[in-house]
Amino acid sequence: MPRDATETRNRLRREAERLFARRGVYEATLREITEAAGQRNVSALNYHFGSREGIVQAILEYHGDPLDEARGRHLVEPVEDMPTADLVSALVVPLAEELGHPSGRDYLRIVAQLSHRFPAWRLGDRLVTPYLLRVLSVLESRASGGDAAVRRERVVDVIMLMMTAMAERARIVDRGRAPELDLDAFVTNLTDMIVGALEAPSRLDAALSAPSGETRR
């Protein structure tokens, strides 16, 4: 009967989370992860996950699927009619719950390192789960800016704001320091900031609609 590899996979995933969060997704070596997981075979990680990208994706799915279920519980149909603040809360609150345990904090610190993938959120990047895609799509349609490129940029920027704020709070907690704001205040403040970033008037509207050659101010 084949030996159950679940425990080995979980140990490798957990050590990868820890080292990727602290050393960097592309700085921590696969050998370091394998040794930290107590595996004598240096090829253990490649055997179970195929590659660095394979273990990164396993981490994203391990946390991302339950997170998306949590987002869904915060949504009320029709989602398109929900207030913007409630939609943003559906993104922020489940992420903030990850701050309550070490594995979740490591996940937040890892995702923040993948900012180069954020602009591809509508193109099928595997970071983006179904409810997340739906909420971001509604937020993009509501973002200020007459130009579609401006609205797209705002959504990418608020993703970066959200994940950077979460990762920094995770880092503070991991260092044993008390954040200045308690968790409820942190969530409320971050939600307000994101709504403000989405809804702030765009001074680019007049500039982008100006006739060719006219000076932009």
C-alpha positions in Angstrom: 0.0 0.0 0.0 1.5 3.4 -1.0 2.7 5.6 1.9 0.4 8.6 2.6 2.4 11.7 1.5 -0.1 14.2 3.0 2.0 14.9 6.1 5.2 15.4 4.1 3.4 17.7 1.7 1.9 19.7 4.5 5.3 20.0 6.3 7.0 21.2 3.1 4.2 23.7 2.4 4.3 25.1 5.9 8.1 25.5 5.8 7.9 27.1 2.4 5.3 29.6 3.7 7.6 30.5 6.6 10.8 30.9 4.6 9.1 32.6 1.6 7.5 35.1 4.0 10.8 35.9 5.8 13.5 35.4 3.2 11.5 36.1 0.0 9.6 34.0 -2.5 12.5 34.1 -4.9 15.4 34.3 -2.3 14.7 31.3 -0.1 16.2 28.2 -1.7 14.3 24.9 -2.2 17.1 23.1 -0.4 16.5 25.3 2.7 12.8 24.5 2.6 13.5 20.8 2.2 16.0 20.8 5.1 13.6 22.8 7.3 10.9 20.3 6.7 13.2 17.5 7.9 13.5 15.8 4.5 16.7 14.0 3.7 15.9 13.8 0.0 16.9 17.1 -1.5 14.5 16.4 -4.3 11.5 16.0 -2.0 10.0 19.4 -2.8 10.3 18.9 -6.6 8.8 15.5 -6.2 5.7 16.7 -4.4 5.2 20.1 -6.0 7.2 20.1 -9.2 9.0 23.5 -8.8 9.2 26.7 -6.9 6.1 27.9 -8.8 4.3 24.7 -7.9 4.8 25.2 -4.2 3.8 28.9 -4.4 0.6 27.9 -6.2 -0.1 25.2 -3.5 0.2 27.9 -0.8 -2.1 30.3 -2.7 -4.7 27.6 -3.2 -4.4 26.3 0.4 -5.4 29.8 1.7 -7.1 31.3 -1.3 -10.0 28.8 -1.7 -11.2 29.1 2.0 -10.7 32.9 1.7 -13.0 33.1 -1.3 -15.6 31.1 0.5 -15.4 33.7 3.3 -15.8 36.5 0.8 -18.9 34.8 -0.6 -20.5 34.8 2.9 -20.1 38.6 3.0 -21.8 39.1 -0.3 -25.6 39.6 -0.8 -27.2 39.1 -4.2 -27.4 41.0 -6.4 -23.8 41.8 -5.7 -23.9 44.6 -8.2 -26.3 46.5 -6.0 -24.2 46.3 -2.8 -22.7 49.6 -1.4 -19.1 50.0 -2.3 -18.0 50.0 1.3 -19.7 46.6 1.8 -18.0 45.2 -1.2 -14.6 46.4 0.0 -15.3 45.0 3.5 -15.9 41.6 1.8 -12.3 41.8 0.6 -10.7 43.2 3.7 -12.4 41.3 6.5 -11.5 37.8 5.4 -7.9 38.9 4.8 -7.7 40.4 8.3 -8.8 37.1 9.8 -5.6 35.6 8.4 -3.7 37.9 10.7 -4.8 35.7 13.6 -2.5 32.8 13.0 1.1 32.4 11.8 0.4 30.5 8.6 -2.1 33.2 7.6 0.3 36.0 8.3 2.9 34.2 6.2 0.4 33.9 3.4 -0.3 37.7 3.5 3.4 38.5 3.4 3.9 36.1 0.4 1.0 37.6 -1.6 2.3 41.1 -1.2 5.6 40.0 -2.9 3.6 38.9 -6.0 2.5 42.5 -6.9 3.8 42.0 -10.4 0.9 39.6 -10.9 -1.8 42.1 -9.7 -2.3 43.9 -13.1 -3.4 40.5 -14.6 -6.3 40.0 -12.2 -8.9 40.1 -14.9 -6.9 37.8 -17.3 -7.2 34.6 -15.4 -4.2 34.8 -13.0 -4.6 32.0 -10.5 -4.2 34.5 -7.7 -7.8 35.5 -8.5 -10.6 33.3 -7.2 -14.2 33.6 -8.4 -15.7 35.8 -5.7 -12.6 38.0 -5.8 -12.9 38.4 -9.5 -16.6 39.3 -9.2 -16.0 42.0 -6.5 -13.1 43.5 -8.3 -15.1 43.7 -11.5 -17.9 45.6 -9.8 -15.4 47.9 -8.1 -13.8 48.7 -11.4 -17.1 49.6 -13.0 -17.7 52.1 -10.1 -14.2 53.6 -9.9 -13.9 57.3 -10.8 -12.4 58.1 -14.1 -14.0 58.5 -17.5 -11.2 56.6 -19.1 -11.2 52.8 -18.7 -7.4 52.7 -18.3 -7.8 55.0 -15.2 -10.4 52.8 -13.7 -8.2 49.7 -14.3 -5.2 51.4 -12.7 -7.2 52.4 -9.6 -8.3 48.8 -9.0 -4.7 47.5 -9.3 -3.5 50.3 -7.0 -6.1 49.4 -4.3 -5.1 45.7 -4.5 -1.5 46.8 -3.8 -2.7 49.1 -1.0 -4.7 46.3 0.6 -2.1 43.7 0.4 0.8 45.9 1.4 -1.1 47.1 4.5 -2.0 43.5 5.4 1.6 42.3 5.0 3.0 45.1 7.0 0.6 44.4 9.9 1.5 40.7 9.7 5.2 41.7 9.9 4.6 43.8 13.0 2.7 41.1 14.7 5.3 38.5 13.9 8.0 40.8 15.5 6.0 40.7 18.7 5.0 44.4 18.5 1.6 45.8 19.2 0.1 47.6 16.1 -1.0 51.2 16.7 -4.6 50.5 15.7 -6.5 47.5 17.0 -7.8 45.0 14.5 -11.3 46.5 14.1 -9.9 50.0 13.7 -7.4 48.7 11.2 -10.1 47.1 9.1 -12.4 50.1 9.2 -9.6 52.5 8.3 -8.3 50.4 5.5 -11.8 50.0 4.1 -12.3 53.7 4.2 -9.0 54.4 2.5 -9.8 51.9 -0.4 -13.2 53.4 -0.9 -11.7 56.9 -1.0 -9.1 55.8 -3.5 -11.8 54.3 -5.8 -14.1 57.3 -5.6 -11.8 60.2 -5.5 -12.4 62.5 -8.5 -10.0 62.1 -11.4 -8.2 65.2 -12.6 -7.1 63.1 -15.6 -10.6 63.2 -17.1 -10.2 66.7 -18.5 -6.6 66.1 -19.5 -7.4 62.8 -21.4 -10.3 64.4 -23.2 -8.4 67.6 -24.2 -7.8 68.0 -28.0 -4.5 66.7 -29.3 -1.7 69.2 -28.8 -3.6 71.2 -26.1 -1.5 71.8 -23.0 -2.5 69.7 -20.0 -2.5 71.3 -16.6 
